[in-house]
């Protein structure tokens, strides 16, 4: 088809379009390249990402310390025995006088609180505060942090207890060869005890005592890993450490031991599936895990090497993608680079020269935004590839290179570029509407978008929908689930077993799926919304620009 001058329409329409687009785009790129503000913003963004990479590499080098998820490796009462060992023997993990093998204290008598008096005999002395003159003092008694360490007693300072010097709880000191001063201490000996004013002491004997060697705390770290067969119809979960089935525990709990202080209402079949001490994994019709319900004390202390490494790795990628790329670069790059795409030409007096060429005003705005996207989007793409290559090379797993990491980073770059386009169109339009107040309005919008992003990270679905950041973060959530389908399973595992998880902090299952639960639908909706926002803002800016008189 030919026009009236005999030229092909391809030349008169598409060729001219390409030439104008190329010229204005190239001019925009050249202008942005020669601005100091451009290099400052890009430089700050580069340093930010380098710092995050340094933290990532440092974390890889340091490794991952095993975590005592259920707290049974901790010696809560300071008696030298981890809580898990005390559970086995039925002693109270919060009482320093109660420990494995300590037996039961049978009280024969005591002083009244605050009284002053003397009492002699060969006894076990409990919570004693005063002066003990002895003929015999046991220095080889069964351990426990509540028992006085006789061999390590230092000479007492001059003076009176509580007047001239002070002792810590459970401590003592030597006044003479056969005389000690104690403060709320427990010991065994034959002699005369004088309780001081304001003190107390009880005497008696220990029943059924025996010697138990303290176990290392490491025995109670990662001792009950998650047992998942991969089939929700099978019996899953196993009480590896026996704290649900009570394997190896005393038949009867000692009278003074209160279980409610540690685990209220222990239920070996809390999930109600008729199987004691298991974990019920519930799947939907498509085989996707939707819920996990464990019985008490089952799979409660998993190995960090099997779960947390991958969780932390993905959390770093997702968190960096959302916070560094979308919430920081995605908002601040347009704020500095796109706000003055047309406004600056007006202020410099060059806009009338550019528009004197055969360029439609609407096309001029579109091409200016395109040039800005080449600079900002190119930077984001390069940075995402750099991050992807590093994380894919150093990430956990058996493979030498994690290709899916790179794919996720490219998805983050794609989502960020869409956000750059939307914010660029919005901020450019604000610059057109008001050269004086546009920057202030843009700052307010930037703060608003940041707040909406924070709400989205927190799981809000309704309030943030009127924001670019919400749909961008939703797009990243969808991309993550498409590339790593088991992310939702890791999310549910962390919630079910109350495990520390970065994924639960930075990732949420896509919300806008139209009832399909499909990440593809959610991702497609997010892309459409972001493109729609960009297009509408460009059209609105064009309409305002067309009516403006250029002086």
C-alpha positions in Angstrom: 0.0 0.0 0.0 1.3 3.4 -1.0 0.6 7.0 0.2 -0.1 9.9 -2.1 3.6 10.7 -2.5 4.3 7.1 -3.4 5.9 6.1 -0.2 5.2 2.9 1.7 3.1 3.2 4.8 5.8 1.3 6.6 8.1 4.2 6.0 5.7 7.0 6.8 4.3 5.4 10.0 6.7 2.9 11.6 10.0 4.3 10.4 9.1 7.8 11.6 7.8 6.3 14.8 11.0 4.5 15.4 13.1 7.5 14.6 11.3 9.8 16.9 11.2 7.2 19.7 14.9 6.5 19.3 15.8 10.2 19.2 13.8 11.2 22.3 14.8 8.0 24.2 18.5 8.5 23.4 18.3 12.2 24.4 16.7 11.2 27.8 19.4 8.5 28.4 22.1 11.0 27.6 20.6 13.6 29.9 20.2 11.2 32.8 23.8 9.9 32.3 25.2 13.4 32.6 23.3 14.3 35.8 25.2 14.0 39.1 22.0 13.1 40.9 21.6 10.0 38.7 25.0 8.6 39.6 24.5 9.5 43.3 21.2 7.6 43.4 22.6 4.6 41.4 25.8 4.6 43.5 23.8 4.5 46.8 21.7 1.7 45.4 24.8 -0.2 44.4 26.4 0.2 47.8 23.3 -0.9 49.5 23.2 -4.1 47.5 26.9 -4.7 48.0 26.4 -4.4 51.7 23.6 -6.9 51.6 25.7 -9.3 49.6 28.5 -8.9 52.2 26.0 -9.9 55.0 24.9 -12.9 52.9 28.5 -14.1 52.3 29.4 -13.5 56.0 26.4 -15.5 57.0 27.5 -18.4 54.7 31.0 -18.3 56.2 29.8 -18.3 59.8 27.5 -21.2 59.2 24.3 -21.9 61.1 24.4 -22.6 64.8 21.9 -25.3 66.0 18.9 -23.8 67.8 17.2 -25.3 70.8 13.7 -24.8 69.5 11.9 -26.4 72.5 14.2 -25.0 75.3 15.0 -28.3 76.8 18.8 -27.9 76.4 18.7 -24.9 78.8 19.5 -25.2 82.5 16.7 -22.9 83.7 17.4 -23.3 87.4 21.2 -23.4 87.3 21.5 -26.8 88.9 23.9 -28.2 86.2 21.3 -30.4 84.5 19.5 -29.5 81.2 15.8 -29.3 81.4 15.3 -32.3 79.1 17.2 -34.5 81.5 15.2 -33.2 84.4 12.0 -34.1 82.5 13.2 -37.6 82.1 13.9 -38.1 85.8 10.8 -36.1 87.0 12.7 -33.4 88.7 11.6 -29.8 88.5 13.6 -27.8 85.9 12.8 -24.6 87.7 13.9 -25.6 91.2 17.7 -25.7 91.9 17.2 -28.1 94.8 15.4 -30.5 92.5 17.6 -32.3 90.0 18.1 -35.9 88.7 19.0 -38.1 91.6 18.4 -35.5 94.3 15.6 -37.5 95.8 13.0 -36.0 98.1 13.7 -33.7 101.0 12.0 -34.8 104.2 11.8 -31.9 106.6 12.2 -32.6 110.3 12.1 -29.1 111.6 12.8 -25.4 110.8 13.3 -22.0 112.4 10.6 -19.5 112.1 11.2 -16.8 109.5 13.1 -13.9 111.0 13.8 -15.7 114.3 17.2 -16.1 116.0 18.2 -19.5 117.5 20.4 -22.5 117.6 19.9 -26.2 116.5 22.4 -29.1 116.5 22.5 -32.4 114.7 23.6 -34.4 111.6 21.2 -33.2 108.9 20.6 -32.0 105.4 20.2 -28.2 105.8 18.0 -26.4 103.4 17.7 -22.7 102.6 19.9 -21.9 105.5 21.1 -18.4 106.3 23.4 -18.1 109.3 26.6 -19.6 110.9 27.3 -23.3 110.9 29.9 -24.7 113.4 30.6 -28.3 112.3 32.4 -31.4 113.3 31.7 -32.9 109.9 30.8 -31.3 106.6 30.0 -33.3 103.4 32.2 -32.2 100.5 31.2 -35.1 98.2 27.5 -34.8 98.0 25.4 -35.2 94.9 25.6 -32.3 92.5 23.1 -29.6 91.7 23.5 -25.9 91.6 21.5 -25.4 94.7 24.0 -27.4 96.8 26.9 -25.5 98.5 30.3 -26.1 96.9 32.2 -26.7 100.1 35.6 -27.2 98.5 35.5 -23.7 96.9 34.6 -21.6 99.9 36.7 -18.5 100.3 37.6 -16.8 103.6 35.0 -14.4 104.8 35.6 -10.6 105.0 35.8 -9.1 108.4 32.5 -8.2 110.0 29.0 -9.4 110.2 26.9 -10.9 107.4 24.4 -8.4 105.9 26.1 -5.6 107.9 29.7 -5.6 106.8 29.5 -7.9 103.8 27.0 -9.7 101.6 26.8 -13.1 100.0 24.9 -14.2 96.9 22.0 -16.6 97.1 23.2 -20.1 97.7 26.7 -19.0 98.5 28.9 -19.2 101.6 32.4 -18.4 103.0 34.7 -19.7 105.8 35.0 -17.9 109.1 37.3 -20.4 110.7 38.6 -23.9 110.2 35.3 -25.5 111.2 32.9 -22.6 110.8 31.1 -21.3 107.7 28.7 -18.5 106.9 25.9 -19.2 104.4 23.1 -17.4 102.7 20.1 -19.4 101.6 22.4 -22.4 101.0 21.8 -26.2 101.1 24.4 -28.6 102.5 24.9 -31.7 104.6 26.8 -31.7 107.8 26.9 -32.5 111.6 27.1 -29.5 113.9 25.3 -26.5 115.3 23.5 -24.0 113.2 22.9 -20.4 114.4 20.3 -18.6 112.3 20.9 -14.9 112.0 18.3 -12.2 112.4 16.0 -12.1 109.4 17.2 -15.5 108.2 15.8 -19.0 108.0 16.8 -22.7 107.9 15.2 -26.1 107.7 16.7 -29.4 108.5 15.9 -33.0 107.6 17.2 -35.7 105.3 17.1 -36.7 101.7 15.2 -39.8 100.7 15.9 -42.0 97.6 19.0 -40.0 96.5 21.3 -41.4 93.9 24.1 -40.1 91.7 23.3 -39.0 88.1 25.9 -37.6 85.8 24.7 -34.4 84.0 24.2 -34.9 80.3 25.7 -32.3 77.9 23.2 -29.7 76.6 24.0 -30.8 73.0 22.0 -34.0 73.6 18.9 -31.9 73.7 19.5 -29.8 70.6 18.0 -30.9 67.2 17.0 -34.2 69.0 13.5 -34.3 67.6 13.6 -33.7 63.8 10.6 -33.4 61.6 9.6 -36.8 60.2 7.6 -36.3 57.0 7.1 -39.2 54.6 5.8 -37.0 51.8 2.4 -38.8 51.9 -0.2 -37.1 54.2 -2.2 -40.4 54.3 0.6 -42.2 56.2 1.4 -41.8 59.8 3.9 -38.9 60.0 5.9 -37.6 62.9 7.9 -39.5 65.5 8.7 -38.7 69.1 12.4 -39.1 68.7 13.3 -37.8 72.2 10.4 -39.6 74.0 9.0 -36.4 75.7 5.5 -37.1 74.3 5.4 -40.9 74.9 7.3 -40.5 78.1 9.7 -43.2 77.2 12.3 -43.9 79.9 10.5 -41.6 82.3 9.5 -42.5 85.9 6.2 -44.2 86.2 4.9 -41.6 88.7 5.8 -37.9 88.7 7.2 -36.9 92.1 4.7 -35.0 94.2 6.4 -31.7 94.3 6.9 -31.6 90.5 4.4 -29.3 88.7 4.1 -30.0 85.0 1.9 -27.0 84.5 4.9 -24.8 85.0 6.4 -26.1 81.8 3.7 -27.6 79.5 0.0 -27.1 80.4 -2.4 -30.0 79.8 -0.1 -32.3 77.9 -2.1 -34.2 75.3 -0.5 -37.1 73.4 -3.3 -36.9 70.8 -4.0 -33.2 70.5 -4.8 -33.5 66.7 -7.5 -36.0 67.5 -6.7 -38.5 64.8 -6.6 -41.5 67.2 -2.8 -41.9 67.0 -0.7 -40.9 70.0 2.3 -38.8 69.4 2.2 -38.2 65.7 1.8 -35.3 63.3 -1.2 -34.9 61.0 -0.4 -33.4 57.6 -3.5 -32.3 55.8 -3.5 -31.9 52.0 -6.1 -30.5 49.6 -7.5 -32.3 46.5 -4.5 -31.4 44.5 -2.1 -32.9 47.0 -0.9 -29.5 48.4 -0.2 -29.3 52.1 -2.7 -26.8 53.6 -2.3 -27.5 57.4 -0.1 -29.4 59.8 -1.3 -30.4 63.3 1.2 -32.0 65.6 0.6 -33.7 68.9 2.3 -32.2 72.0 6.1 -32.5 72.0 6.4 -34.2 68.6 8.9 -32.9 66.0 9.4 -29.8 68.1 13.2 -29.4 67.7 14.1 -30.0 64.0 17.6 -29.8 62.6 18.5 -26.4 61.3 20.7 -28.0 58.7 17.7 -29.7 57.1 15.3 -26.7 57.2 16.7 -23.4 58.4 19.5 -23.2 55.8 17.1 -23.2 52.9 14.6 -21.1 54.8 17.2 -18.4 55.6 18.5 -18.5 52.0 15.1 -18.0 50.4 14.2 -15.4 53.1 17.3 -13.4 52.1 16.4 -13.4 48.4 12.7 -12.6 49.0 13.5 -10.0 51.7 16.2 -8.3 49.6 13.9 -8.4 46.5 11.0 -6.8 48.3 12.7 -4.3 50.6 15.9 -3.3 48.7 14.6 -3.6 45.1 10.9 -2.7 45.4 10.5 -0.6 48.5 13.8 1.4 48.2 15.0 1.3 44.6 11.5 1.0 43.1 10.3 4.1 44.9 13.4 6.3 45.2 14.8 5.8 41.7 11.6 7.3 40.0 11.5 10.0 42.7 14.9 11.3 41.6 14.9 10.3 37.9 11.3 10.6 36.7 9.9 13.6 38.5 11.6 16.1 36.2 11.5 14.3 32.9 9.3 17.1 31.4 9.4 19.7 34.2 13.2 20.2 33.9 12.9 20.8 30.1 10.3 23.5 30.8 12.4 25.2 33.5 15.5 25.0 31.3 13.7 26.6 28.4 14.4 23.7 26.0 11.0 22.2 25.8 9.8 24.6 23.1 12.8 23.6 21.0 12.1 19.9 21.3 8.4 20.3 20.6 9.1 22.4 17.5 10.1 19.1 15.8 7.4 16.8 14.3 6.8 15.1 17.7 3.4 14.7 19.2 3.2 15.8 22.8 1.8 12.6 23.9 4.5 10.7 22.2 7.1 12.9 23.8 6.0 11.9 27.3 6.0 8.2 26.4 9.5 8.3 24.9 10.8 10.3 27.9 9.5 7.6 30.3 11.0 4.9 28.0 14.4 6.5 28.2 14.2 6.7 32.0 13.2 3.0 32.1 16.2 2.1 30.1 18.5 3.7 32.7 16.7 2.7 35.8 15.5 -0.7 34.6 18.9 -1.6 33.1 20.5 -0.8 36.5 17.9 -3.0 38.3 18.4 -5.9 35.8 22.2 -5.8 36.2 22.0 -5.7 40.0 19.5 -8.6 40.1 21.8 -10.7 37.9 24.7 -9.9 40.1 22.7 -10.9 43.2 21.5 -14.0 41.4 24.9 -15.2 40.4 26.3 -14.8 44.0 23.4 -16.5 45.8 23.1 -19.3 43.2 26.8 -20.1 43.6 26.9 -20.0 47.4 23.4 -21.2 48.4 22.8 -24.5 50.2 22.1 -27.7 48.5 23.8 -30.5 46.6 24.0 -28.7 43.2 26.9 -26.5 42.3 24.7 -23.8 40.9 21.1 -23.0 41.9 19.6 -22.0 38.6 16.2 -21.3 40.2 17.8 -18.6 42.3 18.6 -16.7 39.1 15.1 -17.2 37.8 13.6 -15.7 41.0 16.0 -12.8 40.8 14.9 -12.1 37.2 11.3 -12.3 38.3 12.2 -9.7 41.0 13.8 -7.5 38.4 10.7 -7.8 36.2 8.4 -6.8 39.1 10.7 -3.9 40.0 10.8 -2.6 36.4 7.0 -2.7 36.3 7.0 -0.7 39.6 9.6 1.7 38.1 7.2 2.3 35.1 4.2 2.9 37.3 6.0 5.2 39.7 7.8 6.9 36.8 4.4 7.7 35.2 2.9 8.9 38.4 5.8 11.2 39.4 6.3 12.5 35.9 2.6 13.5 35.8 2.9 15.2 39.2 5.8 17.2 37.8 3.6 18.2 34.9 0.7 19.2 37.1 2.7 21.4 39.5 6.4 22.3 39.0 6.4 24.0 42.5 4.5 21.5 44.6 4.9 18.3 42.6 8.0 17.2 44.5 6.3 17.5 47.8 3.3 15.6 46.6 5.6 12.9 45.3 7.3 12.6 48.7 4.0 12.1 50.4 3.1 9.4 47.8 6.5 7.8 48.3 5.9 7.6 52.1 2.3 6.3 51.5 3.6 3.6 49.1 6.3 2.5 51.7 3.7 2.2 54.4 1.4 0.2 52.1 4.4 -2.1 51.4 4.9 -2.6 55.1 1.3 -3.5 55.5 1.5 -6.0 52.6 4.5 -7.6 54.2 2.5 -8.0 57.4 -0.2 -9.9 55.5 -2.8 -7.1 54.9 -4.9 -7.8 51.8 -7.6 -5.1 51.6 -6.2 -1.7 52.6 -3.0 -1.8 50.5 -4.7 -2.7 47.2 -4.8 1.0 46.3 -1.0 1.1 45.9 1.6 0.1 43.4 3.8 -1.5 46.1 1.1 -4.0 47.1 0.7 -5.4 43.6 4.4 -5.5 43.0 5.0 -7.4 46.2 2.1 -9.7 45.3 3.8 -10.4 42.0 7.0 -11.4 43.7 5.1 -13.7 46.0 3.5 -15.3 43.0 6.9 -15.7 41.2 8.5 -17.2 44.3 5.7 -19.8 44.5 5.9 -20.6 40.8 9.6 -21.2 40.9 9.7 -22.8 44.4 6.4 -24.6 44.8 7.3 -26.0 48.2 7.7 -22.5 49.7 4.1 -22.6 50.9 4.9 -26.0 52.6 7.9 -24.4 54.4 5.7 -21.5 55.4 3.2 -23.9 57.0 5.9 -26.0 58.7 7.3 -22.9 60.4 3.9 -21.9 61.6 2.9 -25.4 62.7 6.0 -26.1 64.8 6.5 -22.5 65.9 10.0 -22.3 64.3 12.0 -19.1 63.6 11.5 -18.4 59.9 12.5 -15.6 57.6 10.0 -16.9 55.0 7.1 -16.2 57.3 8.4 -12.6 57.8 8.9 -11.8 54.1 6.6 -14.0 52.1 2.8 -14.5 52.1 0.8 -16.8 49.9 -0.6 -14.8 47.0 -4.0 -13.4 48.0 -5.6 -12.3 44.7 -6.2 -15.6 42.9 -9.9 -15.3 42.2 -10.5 -18.4 44.3 -8.2 -20.6 42.3 -5.2 -20.6 44.7 -3.0 -20.4 41.5 0.1 -18.2 41.6 -0.2 -17.8 37.8 -3.5 -16.1 38.2 -2.3 -13.9 41.0 0.8 -13.0 39.0 -1.2 -12.2 35.9 -3.6 -10.0 37.8 -0.7 -8.1 39.4 0.9 -7.5 36.0 -2.3 -6.3 34.5 -3.0 -3.9 37.4 0.6 -2.4 37.2 0.4 -2.0 33.5 -3.1 -0.4 33.8 -1.8 2.1 36.4 1.1 3.0 34.2 -1.0 3.4 31.1 -3.7 5.5 32.9 -1.1 7.8 34.4 0.7 8.3 31.0 -2.7 9.0 29.3 -3.6 11.5 32.1 -0.2 13.2 31.8 -0.6 13.4 28.1 -4.0 15.0 28.4 -2.6 17.7 30.8 0.5 18.3 28.6 -1.6 18.7 25.5 -3.5 21.6 27.0 -0.5 23.4 28.4 0.8 26.5 26.6 4.6 26.3 26.2 6.2 29.7 26.7 
